[in-house]
Amino acid sequence: MTARIYVDNAATSWPKPLAVYDAVDHFQRELGAPAGRGAYREAIEVGRLVAETRRQLALLLGGVAAERVIFTFNGTDSLNLAIHGSLRPGDHVVTSVVEHNSVLRPLRQLEQSGAIEVSRVACDRVGLVDPDDLRRAIRSQTRMIALTHASNVTGTIQPAAAVGKLAAQHGLLFLLDAAQTLGHVPVDVEALGVHLLAAPGHKALMGPLGSGLLYVAPGVEGQLQPVRQGGTGTQSESDTQPQSLPDKYEAGNHNVPAIVGLGAAVRELRELGVEAVEAQTRRLLSHLQDGLKAIPGVTLHGPLDAQRQAAIQSLAVSGYDPQEVASMLDTAYSIQTRAGLHCAPLVHQTLGTHSQGGSLRLSLGPFNTAEQINIVIRAIGEVAASAPVG
Ligand SMILES: Cc1ncc(COP(=O)(O)O)c(C=O)c1O
């Protein structure tokens, strides 16, 4: 069997650092206790490991207070808490067409129920949102700007710091969807002026599926209601939800195997240095772009500048539907990609790819090699050359 070439890291990263497998295995075999709910040795150790993951994430976000990092189950869960927990009837939200359905759908639901109004600002041909367009969409009832940090279709990195300034000038909450950036590029939430940062733990952070986080900036907890209530292992005498962080938002048992795996991943990422990992994946992306640009019949979407992108490249091969290309790459070359709209339907209208079945997406991670990229380029070249004429 041909070795698997995994270039679907924007969906979830694979493989994970070995330390992640070891941490999950150690938890499952040796510890197996809940976090924050027992006084025996293993439960105390699990509590320590969960606190250590929180501490690692807080350092990664620029050295914030650890209790401001809320564990969730994925990026979608974080975004739902941020959106449903903070918006109130009568609010207006400014967002963009670049967003993932995990932002678009909760907002659409609140809009359809008549609770809020939403403005969706356009992007340019490479998926970039102009902060001036966001500014023009602000009204007196605007409560929040919700923006993805990098498009999961084009990889385009948005000017988050400028948007943070804009939000501060107008006294708005700034929700940043960092699903495609946290772990891939350095993110300092205070420098960016972010109030709520949502991210999965299982993409560029390299943790297991079933992990995610929401960062809540100082003071914002007063405006953010929990969307779930229940046991926290603390203040058990009271039948109301604790107001202290992180318990206010963490009802029910944690996904401890995923959290301890995430802790091991982030520790390793910080040891290697996000900048070093970023430089490596950017080199691979540049190499991929150079190779693909030279192939007749291949159209590349997005900025085509690895410095301005997450490690994502969307493309079309003339004569084929993106699903057909994905299937040929998998069957003939064991290259694992993703085809379709990637849960971000609106951006495809701008790219002109909606009616073509979306795009083929290649998304890289630190475990990809230059040799694998060469195989991918060669394979796409062969697929493009085999396209039916006319
Ligand atoms: C930009 C963006 N936001 C949110 C999400 C949702 O993350 P999760 O799959 O962890 O729920 C994704 C996942 O693909 C994404 O790319």
The ligand as a Gaussian input file, in Angstrom:
#p B3LYP/6-31G(d) Opt

LIG

0 1
 C      -12.656000      28.826000      10.316000
 C      -13.281000      27.709000      11.109000
 N      -14.085000      28.002000      12.133000
 C      -14.653000      27.051000      12.894000
 C      -14.431000      25.724000      12.643000
 C      -15.096000      24.699000      13.503000
 O      -14.180000      23.956000      14.241000
 P      -14.569000      22.505000      14.776000
 O      -14.504000      21.596000      13.597000
 O      -13.510000      22.202000      15.783000
 O      -15.918000      22.573000      15.367000
 C      -13.606000      25.347000      11.578000
 C      -13.380000      23.925000      11.255000
 O      -13.105000      23.559000      10.144000
 C      -13.005000      26.374000      10.800000
 O      -12.209000      26.097000       9.768000

